[in-house]
Each structure stands twice: as structure tokens, then as C-alpha cells.
């Protein structure tokens, strides 16, 4: 996503040969970093991102569970990458896991996070001590790890500080059930982000039936200032209606392979009828 550039001109590296100037700069930097620690939006601005209102709310939220039903290209992965980096830099020994249905998608989210780190890196912040295409470790002990969305390959991690599941409407239910216990002892955050993909799976179930402790955020394409109305109208004309609705309008449509509609199935269920049990 292309965001407006910020008006911040320095990135904490403009020291001179004047000791008094340098000390004044260091004091200003420390004060700014202390404010960034309490407000991730300030770090986002220094990385070149001017967050939308909903993105600012997400960055500043204390909610432990968030589910983002957002249009394609609305900036949901961008802002979760910012939050992941903020957690790594300002929380010692934090573990941030990035998961998607495929390793390629996880790597894309990881790349966003690394690009933001390059933009905000400073001698006054934790520095990268280990770096690869799938892992970033910092001098404060924090780690960011990108993983494929396979239940069999993600087990073994614990005490996760921030767990991000990108394209969550397309992940297997088994993956979600396998990673959720990673937050059991850490009091960490869980973020599910996606556009809808039919009335199925944990993403749909949590959005519709999840407890009140889930922070729900819905952003349709018309609410995103970076998506033009002309482009949206072109997509509306050329895409099948159900595809446009789920990709841009956050609507959970019927799955294409369903023999019966969701409404028909729901209407056929009577909670007063005792189910048959086959031994």
C-alpha cells in the first residue's frame, strides 16, 4: 500500500562534532523513543506510515484478541507488521510469529516488517543480531519468525507475545487450534486478518459467534482512501458479484461448492429435536 509520507525529517542519526548539540539530540531522541514506546502510531509515522483512524485504534488497543475483516489492499497486513515490529523493539524477549496459509505469504508479511525496521533502525533501539528470510532476532532477545500455515510444522513454540494469522479465512481450522495454546502462559496478543472466504472456518465462526472479548474491525474498500472510486467501480463491473462482495465489501458469501445454502441448513436445524447417537 502507498501511504502519504510523513513530515518527520530525521531518523535519529544526525549527530555532529558539537558535544552540546549531540547531547541535546540524544536527550530528544530518548524522549521521542519513550513516547514511541507508549504510542506505536509515532513509530509508524517515523517509518513513513500515516495510519488511518482504524489503524491508529488497532495500534493503540489493549485488546488481546483482534479479528480484522478488511477489504483487499486496505492496509491490514501493513499495520499488523508495524505492530509486530513495535512489539519486538519495545518488549524484551518478545516472540512474534507470522503465519499464513503458505510460506510465501508469511514471507511477504515478514518482508514488510523488515522494511519498517530498516526505516526506523537507530543506535538507540535494539539492533538486529540474526537475520534470514524467515527470522529476525534483536539484541534485546526478541524474535520475529515467519512460518507456513501447516499444523504439523508450527508446534514447539511457546510463550508467544504476538501471534499474527494473515489470510485467516483460508487457514485450516487445525492450524488455529494448534497455535492458540501458544498464548496460554504469555498473556500475548492474537490477530486474525483477512477478507472473507465463504461462510466456513474459524475466521467466519469467530466473526459471527466469537465472544465479546474479540475486538472486531471491519473496513470496506470505500473506506480506504488509497482505493479510488473509479477502480472500485471497474472491479464491481468485471468481477462476479459474490467475489466482489467478499474481496471488497467484507461480506461472507455462500461457498461455491455448497449443495445447500447456509440459510437452508440453518432453517433445517431444530434445537428441540434430540440428535440420534450411533454407537
N, C-alpha and C positions, 0 to 999 in steps of 0.2 A: 504494500500500500504506500502511496505517496502522501506524506504529510507536509503541512507547511513548515518551513524552517523556523527555528526559534530565534530570538533576538540575543541570546547569550553569546558573547564573543570569545570568552576564554574557557579553556578546559583545564585549568589549574596547572599549567606548565610554563607560565610566563614569569619566570624569575629573572633577576638582573644581577649586576655586580654590586648593587647598593644594599648593604646588610639591613638597613632600616626598612627599605622597600620590601625586601624579601620577607622580613618578619611580619610586616603588615599583611603581605599576601598570604603567608602561612596562617595567620590568625583568621583572615577572611575565608580561606579555604576550609579550615576546621569548623568554622561557624556554619558555612554552607553545607558541608557534609553532615553535620549534626541535624540540620533541617531536612536534608535529603533522607536521612535515616528514618525520620518520623513521617515523611511525606514522599512516597515513591513518585508522585507526579513531578516533583522537582528534578529527580534523576531522569525521568522520561524526557523532560524538556531539554536537559543538557545532552541527551542522546539524539536530539533532533525531532522529537515527537511532541506535538501539542495535542494532548488527549482530548477526545470528545467527552462530553459530560458523563456518559455512561462508563467510559473507560476510566475517568477520574474516580467515579464512585467505586468501581471494581478495585482499583489500586489501593484505595483508602479503606476498603471494607475489612471488618474484623470477622466476617463470616468464615466458618471453617469448611463449608461445602457450598460450591457455586456451580450453577449449570447455565451455560450461555447458549441460547437458541438464537443464533445470529446469522444474518444473510452472508452469502459468499462475499469476500472482499470487504467486509465491514471493519476489519481490523482486530478480530478476536484473537488470532494467533499472535499478532504483533504485541498486543497489550499483555497477554499472558507471558510472552517471552520477557518483557520488561519486568514483570512481577517476579519471574524466576530469577533473573539477574539480580534484582534488588535483594531478594531473599539470600542469595549466595554471598553477596558482598557485605551485607549488614547483619547477618546472623552467622555466628561462628559455628563451624562443624555442621552446617546445614546440608541435607541431601535432597536434591531436586531431581525428580525423574520425569522424563518426557516420553510419553507413549503415544503411538498412533497405530492404525491398522497395519501399516507396513513400515519397514525400517527407513525407506526413502522419505516418507512423510515425517517421521521423527527427526531425521537429519535436517530437513528443511526448517523445522521449528528450532532445532538446536543452532543452526546457522544464523537465524535471526538473533538469538540470544548472544552468540559470539560477536556478531557485528555490533550490537549495542555495547558490549564490553569494550570493544576496540574504540568506540566513540567516547566512552566515559573514563577509560583507564587513566590512572593517576598514581604517582608515587605515594599518595596519601590514602589510597584504597588498597585492599588485598590484591596481590598480583597473581597471575596465572603461573602455577608451578608445573603442571602437567596438562598437555593439550593434544587431542587427537580429533578425528572426525566424529567420535561418539562420546567423548568425555572431556570435561574441563574441571581441573582441580585448582583451588586457590590457596594462598598462603595462610588463610585463616581456618583451613581444614574443610571448607565447604566444597561440595562436588555437584556437578551437573552431569547427568548421564542420559543419553538418548537410547531408547530400546525399541525393538519391534513389538508389535501388538500380538505376541504369541504367549499364551498362558504357560507353556512349557519352558519358556526362556526367561521369564521375569521373576521367578521365585528366587528367594535368597536375600532380597533386600529387606531392610527393616529400619525403623525409626526415621521414616521419610518426613521431611519438613514440608515439602510441596510436591504434590502429585498432579501432573497435568495430563489429561487424556484428550488428545486432539482428534477431530473427526469421530467423536464418541458415538454418534449414531450408527457407525459402521463397525465398531469393535464387537468382538464376540462377548456374550454375557459372561463366559467363563473367565475371560481376562479381568473384567471388572471385579468379579467375586474373588479372584486370586490376589489382586493388588490392594483391595480395600483394607485387609488386615495390616498392611504395612504402616498404617497410620495409628494403630492401636495404642502405642506407647509414646508417641511423639507429639500428640496434640497438633498434628500438622494440618495443612490445607489440602483440599481436593477440588480440582476444577475440571468439569466436563464441558467441552466446547465443540459445537458442530452446527450445521444446518440439519433439518430433519431428513430422515430416510425411511419413511413409512411408519405405520403405527405398530412398532415392534421394538424389542430390545430394551435394555436398561435405560438408555437415553430417553426414549419415549415414556417408559414407565415412571421414571423419576420426575420428568417434567409434568406429567399428568397426575401422578399419585404420590410423589415424594413428600416427606414430612415438611413441616413449616420451617425447619432449621436450614433448608436449602435456600440460598439466595438465587432467585430466578431472574435472568436478564434476557429480554427479547428485543432484538433490533432488526427491523426490516430494511430492505435496501433503500427505500425512500428516506430513511432517517440518517443515512450515511452521506455526509457532504462530499465525499470523494467519488460517488457514483452518480453520474449525470442522469437527468430525467430522459434525455434522448436515448442513451444506452439502454436504460431500463425498458423503455417503450419498444425498442428494437428487440430486446430479449422476449418481451411479452408476446410480440407478434410471431416470432420464429420458433419458440420453444413450445412443446406440449404444455397444456395448462397445469397439469399436476407437477411437472418438473419445475416450471417457473415458480409455482406456489411454494414448493419445498426449498428451492435454492435461494429464493429472494424474499419470500414473504413469511417464512418461519411456520408454515402450515404442515401438519402431519397428515399426509395423504394416504390413501389406500395403497398397499403394496401391489405391484403389478402381477405377482404370481398368486394372489389370493383367489380362491374359488368363490368364497363368500365375503361380503363386505364386513368391516368391523362392526357396523351398526346392526347388521343382520345377526351376527354371532352374539353380540351383547343382548339383543332382544330375545334370543332363544334360551338364554340362561335364566332360570328361576331359582333364586336363593332359598326358596322354601321347599324345594324338592331335594330329598336326601339322595346323595350320589350313590351309585352302585359300587361295591367294592369286590373286586375279583381276586381271589386267593390263588 
